[in-house]
């Protein structure tokens, strides 16, 4: 198991698991709010829809469903 930080809180996940899977396993279903304020999270799970966008290590936006976790990774959702 490795540890990453999500909005400043530690989350444990197996190496190689996607960020989205790690967040879902940790009970995080909502990743951001849509334009009208509706909750958004993982939708397609295969990298097509862009609903699971998160910021990683201050480098920019990635799709959480196709990005593997890494030890020490800092993930920021649109909810922080």
N, C-alpha and C positions, 0 to 999 in steps of 0.2 A: 504494500500500500504506500502511496505517496500522499503528500499534503499540498494543497494549493489554497490560496486565499480568494474568497469570493466576497466582494464588498467588505473586505477587512476581516471576515470570519473564516476560520479554517474549515476545509472540507477534505475528507480522505477519499481516495479513489484508487483502484488498481491501475498500474501503469498501462498506457495504451488505450484506456477507456476514453470515450469522447467527453468533452466538457458537458455537453447536454445530458449524457447518461449519468455523469457524476452529480450534476445538479438535481436531476430527477430523483436519484437514489437518496439524496440528502433532503428531499422534500421541497425543493425549490421548483415550483411549477411556473411562476410568473417571472419573466426576465426583463420586461420593459412594459411601458404603456403605449398604446397606439395613439394616433392623432386626436381621437375623441376621448382618450383616457381609459379605454378598455384594456384589460390585461392581455399581454402577448407572451407567448412561450414557444415551446417546441411544437411544430405543426407537422411537417413532412418527415423530418428525421433523416433525410438523404441529401441535404444541401441545396435544394432547389428553391425553396420559398422565401428565404431570408428572414423568417420570423424569429429565429433564435440568435440574432446578432448580439454579441457582447464585445467589450473592449478587453484586450489581453496585453498585459505588461506595458501599457501606455503606447503600444505600437499602432493601434488602430482597431478597426472592427473586423471580427471574424465570425463565421457561422459556427456556433457551438456544437452542432450535431456532427460536423466533419472534422473538428479540430481536436486532436488528442491532448489529454492532460500531460503536464510535465511538473516535476517537483519544483516547488517554489513559485509556480505560475501565479500571477496576480490578475484575477478576472474582475471586471467591473460591469455590472448590469446597468440597465437604464433606470433602475429603482433606487440607486444609492444617492 
